[in-house]
Amino acid sequence: MKKVMFVCKKNSRRSQMAEGFAKVLGAGKISVFSSGLASSEVDPISVQVMSEIGIDISNQSSKALSDFNPEDFDAVISLCGCGVNLPQEWVLRDVFADWQLDDPEGHNIDTFRRVRDEVKERVIQLIASLV
């Protein structure tokens, strides 16, 4: 089973959504984690917009990338364009992608929903490419 790391700046919104989608949509197919260049907290609006579509991420926590070993992962996905800031050993995994999705922080809930839907489509494509 492939191990996937979703990484963002704060591990608060986009990477948490991606982790939630991948755990549900990739159950039994991939193993999923998320982290940030710095840990923060899971954004309550992200929890809300995910719950609207039946995915509970309220028990997920924000973690720092430095808590993980890059060798443990097959795929590393940056959601925020922060790939240039990642240590080289993370970028050199079998699969690396930088999705560069908008950060909904400070925007209205419709922006969170749009980003959520974009994350879902990317996660569906990623799972299909890994299994």
C-alpha positions as CSV (number, residue, x, y, z in Angstrom):
1,M,0.0,0.0,0.0
2,K,1.4,3.4,-1.0
3,K,2.0,6.0,1.7
4,V,1.0,9.6,0.9
5,M,2.0,12.8,2.6
6,F,-0.1,15.9,2.0
7,V,1.9,19.0,3.0
8,C,1.0,22.7,3.3
9,K,2.4,25.7,5.1
10,K,0.3,25.3,8.3
11,N,-1.5,21.9,8.0
12,S,-4.7,23.8,8.8
13,R,-7.0,23.8,5.7
14,R,-6.1,22.3,2.3
15,S,-3.9,19.5,3.5
16,Q,-6.4,18.6,6.2
17,M,-9.2,18.4,3.6
18,A,-6.9,16.3,1.4
19,E,-6.2,13.9,4.3
20,G,-9.9,13.6,5.0
21,F,-10.8,12.8,1.4
22,A,-7.9,10.4,0.9
23,K,-8.8,8.5,4.1
24,V,-12.4,8.0,2.9
25,L,-11.9,7.7,-0.9
26,G,-8.6,5.7,-0.6
27,A,-9.6,3.4,2.3
28,G,-7.8,0.1,1.9
29,K,-5.9,1.5,-1.1
30,I,-3.4,4.0,0.3
31,S,-2.1,5.1,3.7
32,V,-2.5,8.9,4.3
33,F,-0.9,11.6,6.4
34,S,-0.8,15.3,6.4
35,S,1.6,17.9,7.8
36,G,2.8,21.5,7.6
37,L,6.0,23.3,7.3
38,A,4.9,24.4,10.8
39,S,2.1,22.8,12.8
40,S,-1.0,25.0,13.6
41,E,-4.6,23.9,14.2
42,V,-7.3,22.5,12.0
43,D,-9.4,25.4,10.8
44,P,-13.0,25.1,12.1
45,I,-14.4,26.2,8.7
46,S,-12.5,23.4,7.0
47,V,-14.1,21.0,9.5
48,Q,-17.5,22.5,8.7
49,V,-17.3,22.3,4.9
50,M,-16.1,18.7,5.1
51,S,-18.9,17.7,7.4
52,E,-21.4,19.2,4.9
53,I,-20.4,16.4,2.5
54,G,-20.3,13.7,5.2
55,I,-16.5,13.6,6.0
56,D,-15.5,14.2,9.6
57,I,-12.0,15.7,10.0
58,S,-12.7,17.0,13.5
59,N,-10.4,14.4,15.1
60,Q,-7.5,15.2,12.8
61,S,-4.6,17.2,14.2
62,S,-2.0,19.6,12.8
63,K,1.4,18.1,12.6
64,A,4.9,19.4,11.6
65,L,6.6,17.8,8.6
66,S,9.7,17.5,10.7
67,D,7.9,14.8,12.8
68,F,8.0,12.4,9.8
69,N,10.8,10.7,7.7
70,P,10.6,11.3,4.0
71,E,11.9,7.7,3.3
72,D,8.6,6.4,4.7
73,F,6.5,7.9,1.9
74,D,5.9,7.0,-1.8
75,A,4.1,10.2,-2.7
76,V,4.4,13.8,-1.4
77,I,1.8,16.3,-2.5
78,S,2.2,20.0,-1.7
79,L,-1.2,21.9,-1.8
80,C,0.0,25.4,-1.6
81,G,3.0,26.0,-3.8
82,C,5.3,25.4,-0.9
83,G,7.2,22.7,-2.8
84,V,10.1,25.1,-3.2
85,N,10.4,25.4,0.6
86,L,10.5,21.6,1.2
87,P,13.7,19.9,2.1
88,Q,15.1,18.2,-1.0
89,E,14.6,14.6,0.4
90,W,10.8,15.2,0.3
91,V,10.7,16.5,-3.3
92,L,12.7,13.4,-4.5
93,R,10.1,10.8,-3.5
94,D,8.7,8.5,-6.2
95,V,5.7,10.9,-6.8
96,F,5.9,14.6,-6.1
97,A,3.3,17.2,-7.1
98,D,2.7,20.8,-6.2
99,W,-1.0,21.5,-6.7
100,Q,-0.9,25.2,-5.8
101,L,-4.5,25.5,-4.7
102,D,-5.8,28.8,-3.3
103,D,-5.7,29.3,0.5
104,P,-9.2,29.9,1.7
105,E,-8.0,31.6,4.9
106,G,-9.7,34.9,5.4
107,H,-12.3,34.3,2.7
108,N,-16.0,33.5,2.9
109,I,-17.3,29.9,3.2
110,D,-18.0,29.7,-0.5
111,T,-14.3,29.9,-1.1
112,F,-13.7,27.1,1.4
113,R,-16.3,25.0,-0.5
114,R,-14.7,25.7,-3.9
115,V,-11.2,24.8,-2.6
116,R,-12.7,21.6,-0.9
117,D,-14.2,20.5,-4.2
118,E,-10.9,21.2,-6.0
119,V,-9.1,19.2,-3.4
120,K,-11.5,16.3,-3.9
121,E,-11.0,16.1,-7.6
122,R,-7.2,16.1,-7.2
123,V,-7.4,13.4,-4.6
124,I,-9.6,11.2,-6.8
125,Q,-7.0,11.6,-9.6
126,L,-4.1,10.9,-7.2
127,I,-5.7,7.7,-5.8
128,A,-6.4,6.4,-9.3
129,S,-2.8,7.1,-10.4
130,L,-1.3,5.2,-7.3
131,V,-3.4,2.0,-7.3
